[in-house]
Amino acid sequence: MDNITALGGDVYEIDTRMAGYSGITAGYLILGDRPCLVETGTSTSAPVVRDALASLGVGPEDLATVVVTHIHLDHAGGVGDIARFFPSAQVVVHEKGARHLADPARLMASARMVWGDRLDTLFGELSPTESERIVALGDTGAIDLGNGRTLSSHYSPGHAKHHVGLVDSATGDLYVGDAAGVYLPETGDLRPATPPPDFDLQTALDSIALFGALGPRRLLFSHYGPVDAVQETLDRSAEELRVWVDLTRQAHSEGMDLDHAVAMVRDRTKERYTALKADDPTAEHFELLSGAPSNVAGILHWLDRVSP
């Protein structure tokens, strides 16, 4: 299948084709003794993921584990559907996200407030997962991949309070979710993801520092793909956060409303991204996944909490 890329170490990147787009959201299959899917993509992507797993020889009873870095719908919206397709799989998530996978009503209601009518085409509906199939992780945890291979979980909030990074003991891959931002492989651009309501600058920087301290050999971005230049990329991620926060803080101190703040930050950061400078078609991926309105709104929400 043309949406599967072998990354070595029995790891396969699956383009989940979010809303029909290519190159926006990746799931990853670790094809060991106990096959594990990292990130499901959206609900509407679930059949795409199921078919990709089938083509890799993973049938309905073969998948051992589904693990998500956090419960935002572009990462975990397909959990309920994938759990139904693969009835033997356990579903692993941080403890702060577990109840929302069992009962998604509140999560879906807040997503609908943000996305409105676009919710159905972009994400679809997160179906509930039976609570007895959900394994809730604390600040650290380990997922058994078979043959002594483990996926260790490391709590990394800042982007979201239910976010974890995941390290594969066999490959040294670190699944970064959204905690290191959104990466565009076509241009090498990296942009922060700071949506409301959970963004917190110091927590986000601490999570990036933790990722560096884990000493991974490769970063696997959910948006999008593998990156070998680990420390350079994490440094860039921290720098991007600081730039966006500094600009948004300036807009906040000048009393700008959200629309004016977004326009100012968008204008002042444009030169940082090749895709935006060149009017590249991949620029729309940034706006879907890490849109300036969402990023600025998240930072303003944080500033309102921390500013006297």
ZIBEL-V534848 format. One record per backbone hydrogen bond with DSSP energy under -0.5 kcal/mol. CO is the residue of the C=O (numbers start at 0). NH is the residue of the N-H. E is the energy in kcal/mol with one decimal. If there is no record, write none. Layout:
# ZIBEL-V534848
CO:NH:E
CO:NH:E
This chain:
# ZIBEL-V534848
0:3:-1.3
2:14:-2.9
4:12:-3.1
7:10:-1.0
9:30:-3.2
10:6:-3.1
10:7:-0.5
11:28:-2.7
12:4:-2.5
12:14:-0.5
13:15:-0.8
13:26:-2.6
16:19:-2.5
17:20:-2.6
24:15:-2.3
26:13:-3.3
27:29:-0.6
27:37:-3.5
28:11:-2.4
28:30:-0.7
29:31:-1.4
29:35:-2.2
32:34:-0.5
34:63:-2.0
34:64:-1.8
35:29:-3.2
35:37:-0.6
36:38:-0.6
36:66:-3.0
37:27:-2.4
40:77:-2.3
41:45:-0.5
42:45:-1.3
44:47:-0.7
44:48:-2.1
45:49:-2.8
46:50:-2.3
47:51:-1.9
48:52:-2.6
49:53:-2.3
50:54:-2.1
51:55:-1.0
52:55:-0.6
52:57:-2.9
53:56:-1.7
56:58:-0.9
58:61:-1.8
58:62:-0.9
59:87:-0.7
63:89:-2.7
64:36:-2.6
65:91:-3.5
66:38:-2.8
68:163:-2.4
71:74:-2.0
71:75:-2.6
72:76:-1.2
74:39:-2.4
74:40:-1.2
75:78:-2.0
77:81:-3.1
78:82:-2.9
79:83:-1.4
80:84:-2.3
81:85:-2.3
85:88:-1.9
89:65:-2.9
89:91:-0.5
90:134:-3.6
91:67:-1.9
92:136:-2.6
93:96:-2.4
93:97:-1.0
94:98:-0.5
96:99:-0.7
96:100:-1.1
97:100:-0.7
97:101:-1.5
98:102:-2.6
100:128:-2.0
102:105:-0.5
103:107:-3.0
104:108:-2.2
105:109:-2.4
106:110:-2.2
107:111:-2.4
108:112:-1.6
109:113:-1.5
110:114:-3.0
111:115:-2.3
114:117:-1.7
115:118:-1.6
116:119:-0.7
116:120:-0.6
117:121:-2.6
118:122:-2.8
118:123:-1.9
122:42:-1.4
122:43:-1.1
124:126:-0.6
129:132:-2.0
130:133:-1.3
132:90:-2.9
133:135:-0.6
134:92:-2.1
136:94:-2.7
138:154:-2.8
139:137:-0.7
140:152:-3.0
142:144:-0.6
142:150:-2.2
144:32:-0.5
144:33:-2.0
145:148:-2.0
148:144:-2.7
148:145:-0.5
149:151:-0.6
149:168:-2.9
150:142:-2.3
151:166:-2.7
152:140:-1.1
153:164:-2.8
157:199:-0.9
159:162:-1.4
162:155:-2.6
164:153:-2.7
165:174:-3.2
166:151:-2.8
166:168:-0.6
167:171:-2.5
171:216:-2.2
171:217:-1.2
172:167:-2.4
172:174:-0.5
173:175:-0.8
173:219:-2.9
174:165:-1.6
175:178:-1.9
176:221:-0.9
177:180:-1.6
181:190:-2.4
182:184:-0.7
183:186:-0.9
183:187:-2.7
183:188:-0.7
188:183:-2.7
190:181:-3.2
194:198:-1.0
199:203:-2.6
200:204:-2.7
201:205:-2.6
202:206:-2.0
203:207:-1.8
204:208:-2.4
205:209:-2.4
206:210:-2.2
207:211:-1.9
208:212:-2.3
209:213:-1.6
210:215:-0.7
211:214:-1.5
217:173:-2.5
218:220:-0.6
218:226:-2.6
219:175:-1.6
219:176:-0.6
220:224:-2.0
221:25:-3.0
222:182:-3.1
224:220:-2.8
226:218:-2.8
227:229:-2.2
228:232:-1.9
229:233:-2.4
230:234:-2.7
231:235:-2.0
232:236:-2.2
233:237:-2.1
234:238:-2.3
235:239:-2.7
236:240:-1.9
237:241:-2.1
238:242:-2.3
239:243:-2.5
240:244:-2.5
241:245:-2.8
242:246:-2.3
243:247:-2.3
244:248:-2.8
245:249:-1.9
246:250:-2.2
247:251:-2.5
248:252:-2.6
249:253:-1.4
250:255:-2.4
251:254:-1.5
256:260:-2.7
257:261:-3.0
258:262:-2.2
259:263:-2.3
260:264:-2.7
261:265:-2.9
262:266:-2.1
263:267:-2.3
264:268:-1.6
265:269:-1.1
268:271:-2.2
269:272:-1.6
271:273:-0.5
272:275:-0.6
272:276:-2.5
273:277:-2.6
274:279:-3.0
275:278:-0.8
279:282:-2.0
280:283:-1.1
281:284:-1.5
281:285:-0.9
282:285:-0.5
282:286:-1.5
283:287:-1.8
284:288:-2.4
285:289:-3.3
290:294:-2.8
291:295:-2.8
292:296:-2.3
293:297:-2.2
294:298:-2.0
295:299:-2.9
296:300:-2.3
297:301:-1.7
298:302:-2.8
299:303:-2.6
300:304:-1.2
301:305:-2.3
302:306:-2.9
